[in-house]
Amino acid sequence: MRWQTDQELQADSLATAKEVASHIEEILDSLATTAHRLLPKAGQPCDEVQLELRIELTRNAFVRSTNLFDHNRLYCTSLYGDFDEPVNARDYTNGQLWLMNGNSVTPGHALLVYRASQQEHGDRGAITTVDGRHLLTALHLIGADNQVKVHVGNHWIGSDGQVHNGKPPVAAIAATHEPH
Protein backbone atom coordinates (compact mmCIF):
# COMPACT_ATOMS: atom_id res chain seq x y z
CA MET A 1 0.00 0.00 0.00
CA ARG A 2 2.78 2.46 0.94
CA TRP A 3 4.75 1.56 -2.19
CA GLN A 4 1.66 2.27 -4.32
CA THR A 5 1.18 5.66 -2.63
CA ASP A 6 4.84 6.55 -3.23
CA GLN A 7 4.51 5.54 -6.89
CA GLU A 8 1.37 7.65 -7.30
CA LEU A 9 3.07 10.67 -5.69
CA GLN A 10 6.07 10.30 -7.99
CA ALA A 11 3.79 10.01 -11.03
CA ASP A 12 1.83 13.11 -9.94
CA SER A 13 5.07 15.05 -9.39
CA LEU A 14 6.40 14.04 -12.78
CA ALA A 15 3.14 15.02 -14.50
CA THR A 16 3.16 18.42 -12.76
CA ALA A 17 6.82 19.01 -13.65
CA LYS A 18 6.04 18.22 -17.29
CA GLU A 19 3.13 20.67 -17.18
CA VAL A 20 5.40 23.40 -15.78
CA ALA A 21 8.05 22.69 -18.43
CA SER A 22 5.39 22.78 -21.15
CA HIS A 23 4.07 26.13 -19.89
CA ILE A 24 7.56 27.66 -19.81
CA GLU A 25 8.26 26.30 -23.32
CA GLU A 26 5.05 27.97 -24.50
CA ILE A 27 6.28 31.28 -23.03
CA LEU A 28 9.70 30.91 -24.70
CA ASP A 29 8.15 29.94 -28.04
CA SER A 30 5.91 32.98 -27.84
CA LEU A 31 8.86 35.31 -27.20
CA ALA A 32 10.91 33.75 -30.00
CA THR A 33 8.07 33.76 -32.54
CA THR A 34 7.30 37.42 -31.89
CA ALA A 35 10.97 38.44 -32.08
CA HIS A 36 11.48 36.58 -35.35
CA ARG A 37 8.31 38.09 -36.80
CA LEU A 38 9.75 41.56 -36.05
CA LEU A 39 13.29 40.76 -37.19
CA PRO A 40 12.83 42.08 -40.77
CA LYS A 41 11.76 45.45 -39.30
CA ALA A 42 15.10 45.96 -37.52
CA GLY A 43 17.05 48.83 -39.05
CA GLN A 44 13.93 50.56 -40.40
CA PRO A 45 13.06 54.01 -38.99
CA CYS A 46 11.20 53.80 -35.68
CA ASP A 47 8.32 56.00 -36.80
CA GLU A 48 7.64 53.50 -39.62
CA VAL A 49 7.64 50.36 -37.44
CA GLN A 50 6.46 51.45 -33.99
CA LEU A 51 2.83 50.57 -34.72
CA GLU A 52 3.90 47.04 -35.72
CA LEU A 53 5.75 46.70 -32.39
CA ARG A 54 2.55 47.59 -30.55
CA ILE A 55 0.38 45.34 -32.71
CA GLU A 56 2.57 42.38 -31.75
CA LEU A 57 1.79 43.10 -28.08
CA THR A 58 -1.92 42.74 -28.72
CA ARG A 59 -1.41 39.41 -30.50
CA ASN A 60 0.36 37.73 -27.65
CA ALA A 61 -0.64 37.35 -24.01
CA PHE A 62 2.91 36.67 -22.83
CA VAL A 63 4.82 39.44 -24.61
CA ARG A 64 5.06 42.57 -22.48
CA SER A 65 7.31 44.67 -24.69
CA THR A 66 8.86 44.61 -28.16
CA ASN A 67 12.00 46.46 -29.19
CA LEU A 68 14.34 46.86 -32.13
CA PHE A 69 18.09 47.40 -32.10
CA ASP A 70 20.61 48.43 -34.74
CA HIS A 71 24.40 48.78 -34.41
CA ASN A 72 23.96 47.27 -30.92
CA ARG A 73 21.78 50.21 -29.84
CA LEU A 74 18.16 49.85 -28.80
CA TYR A 75 16.53 52.46 -31.01
CA CYS A 76 12.80 51.70 -31.00
CA THR A 77 10.49 50.39 -28.26
CA SER A 78 6.80 49.58 -28.08
CA LEU A 79 6.49 51.81 -25.00
CA TYR A 80 8.56 54.90 -25.82
CA GLY A 81 9.05 54.81 -29.57
CA ASP A 82 12.44 56.37 -30.35
CA PHE A 83 14.98 55.31 -27.76
CA ASP A 84 18.73 55.05 -27.30
CA GLU A 85 20.34 52.42 -25.09
CA PRO A 86 23.21 49.97 -25.64
CA VAL A 87 22.47 46.30 -26.32
CA ASN A 88 25.24 43.92 -25.31
CA ALA A 89 24.90 40.37 -26.64
CA ARG A 90 27.13 39.16 -23.76
CA ASP A 91 24.33 40.02 -21.29
CA TYR A 92 22.29 37.23 -22.90
CA THR A 93 22.91 33.52 -22.46
CA ASN A 94 24.13 32.31 -25.87
CA GLY A 95 23.32 35.80 -27.13
CA GLN A 96 19.58 35.08 -26.85
CA LEU A 97 18.08 34.85 -23.37
CA TRP A 98 18.45 37.03 -20.27
CA LEU A 99 16.68 36.64 -16.95
CA MET A 100 17.04 40.14 -15.56
CA ASN A 101 16.13 41.88 -12.33
CA GLY A 102 14.06 44.66 -13.84
CA ASN A 103 14.67 47.57 -16.16
CA SER A 104 14.13 51.34 -16.13
CA VAL A 105 10.33 50.91 -16.25
CA THR A 106 10.06 48.20 -13.56
CA PRO A 107 13.26 48.11 -11.47
CA GLY A 108 13.59 45.05 -9.24
CA HIS A 109 10.86 43.20 -11.15
CA ALA A 110 11.82 39.92 -12.87
CA LEU A 111 11.83 39.95 -16.67
CA LEU A 112 12.75 37.28 -19.19
CA VAL A 113 14.18 38.85 -22.35
CA TYR A 114 14.65 37.16 -25.73
CA ARG A 115 17.06 38.62 -28.31
CA ALA A 116 17.06 37.63 -31.99
CA SER A 117 19.56 39.06 -34.45
CA GLN A 118 19.65 39.09 -38.23
CA GLN A 119 22.08 36.59 -39.75
CA GLU A 120 23.58 39.10 -42.16
CA HIS A 121 23.72 41.90 -39.54
CA GLY A 122 24.42 40.42 -36.10
CA ASP A 123 24.33 43.89 -34.54
CA ARG A 124 20.71 44.36 -35.67
CA GLY A 125 17.60 42.59 -34.40
CA ALA A 126 14.52 42.38 -32.20
CA ILE A 127 14.06 41.97 -28.45
CA THR A 128 10.92 40.71 -26.74
CA THR A 129 10.20 40.62 -23.02
CA VAL A 130 7.89 38.63 -20.76
CA ASP A 131 6.89 39.68 -17.26
CA GLY A 132 8.40 37.44 -14.58
CA ARG A 133 4.93 36.88 -13.14
CA HIS A 134 4.26 34.48 -16.02
CA LEU A 135 7.24 32.39 -14.86
CA LEU A 136 5.91 32.49 -11.30
CA THR A 137 2.53 31.27 -12.49
CA ALA A 138 4.25 28.27 -14.05
CA LEU A 139 6.27 27.60 -10.89
CA HIS A 140 3.17 27.87 -8.71
CA LEU A 141 1.50 25.09 -10.70
CA ILE A 142 3.55 22.80 -8.48
CA GLY A 143 2.67 24.72 -5.34
CA ALA A 144 3.84 27.85 -3.54
CA ASP A 145 6.35 25.92 -1.42
CA ASN A 146 8.04 24.14 -4.32
CA GLN A 147 11.79 24.00 -4.80
CA VAL A 148 11.69 24.30 -8.60
CA LYS A 149 13.68 27.13 -10.16
CA VAL A 150 13.98 28.64 -13.62
CA HIS A 151 17.71 28.94 -14.32
CA VAL A 152 19.00 31.03 -17.25
CA GLY A 153 22.74 31.51 -17.53
CA ASN A 154 24.05 33.03 -14.30
CA HIS A 155 20.60 33.99 -13.02
CA TRP A 156 17.66 32.08 -11.57
CA ILE A 157 14.21 32.71 -10.17
CA GLY A 158 12.31 30.64 -7.65
CA SER A 159 8.83 30.83 -6.17
CA ASP A 160 9.82 34.03 -4.30
CA GLY A 161 9.76 35.90 -7.63
CA GLN A 162 13.21 37.43 -7.15
CA VAL A 163 16.06 37.13 -9.65
CA HIS A 164 19.18 35.73 -8.00
CA ASN A 165 22.75 35.57 -9.30
CA GLY A 166 24.80 32.38 -9.46
CA LYS A 167 23.71 28.78 -9.38
CA PRO A 168 20.43 27.95 -7.65
CA PRO A 169 20.64 25.95 -4.43
CA VAL A 170 20.18 22.21 -4.71
CA ALA A 171 16.80 21.15 -3.38
CA ALA A 172 16.85 18.90 -0.36
CA ILE A 173 15.41 15.46 -0.98
CA ALA A 174 13.31 13.97 1.75
CA ALA A 175 13.23 10.25 2.43
CA THR A 176 10.04 8.61 1.22
CA HIS A 177 10.29 5.46 3.33
CA GLU A 178 10.18 5.10 7.08
CA PRO A 179 12.97 3.07 8.71
CA HIS A 180 11.89 -0.42 9.83
Buried (B, 14 or more C-beta within 10 A) or exposed (E): EEEEEEEEEEEEEEEBBEEBEEBBEBBBEBBBBBBBBBBEBBBBEBEEBBEBBBEBBEEBEBBBBBBBBBEBBBBBBBBBBEBEEEBEBEEBBEBBBBBBBEBEEBEEBBBBBBBBBBEEEEBBBBBBBBBBBBBBBBBBBBEEEBBBBBBBBEBBBBBEBEBBEEEBEEEEEEEEEEEE
